Amino acid sequence: STTHKTFRGPRGGMIFCKKAHADAIDKAVFPGLQGGPHNSATAGIAVAAKEALDPSFVDYAKAVVANAKHLAGRLVERGFGVTTGGTDNHLMLVDMTSKGTTGKVASKALDKAGIVLNYNAVPFDPRKPFDPSGIRLGTPAVTSRGMGTSEMDKLAAWMDEVAKAPGDEALLARVAGEVRELCGGFPAPGIRLS
């Protein structure tokens, strides 16, 4: 599992296994696959693990999935090619072909509009990996800020506008302003806005 995204810690990974496999996994990971330990990241992962033990984390995790399901549904309604027709977890993979654009073009336009996601290959993608057909996005960051399904409706609408006109700089600027305004009402955890 990753230690970021839904776990909300620093970038890293965890491997859980039965005791019988622990030595083999430890030897494979260090020194072979992992560099030296980063104590600050380890401390951050410990804090994230402690936060995950709080009963409120269950509500947060359920909200992440609810937001992702809702967003995927709204994107499907707007003609986006969500590769699995929806999602059962925190993320979705969307084929942009139905919108007449590529994943890379959409990703860069959405970034200018204040919506951050990755361009990504889709199953059986005919395009090259550095200019694929799809985008990949998830809901942990917006859920951590306290956003819910009504904000996912807005996100889907903005994504649709941008996908229809990824080169329209005025549109991208307008959407970016609207995204900033929305985010102003949902500050990132631990950041106080004055």
Helices and strands as residue ranges (DSSP letters): G 5-7, H 19-27, I 28-33, H 39-53, H 56-77, E 81-82, E 91-95, G 96-99, H 103-112, E 118-120, E 134-138, H 140-144, H 149-164, H 169-184
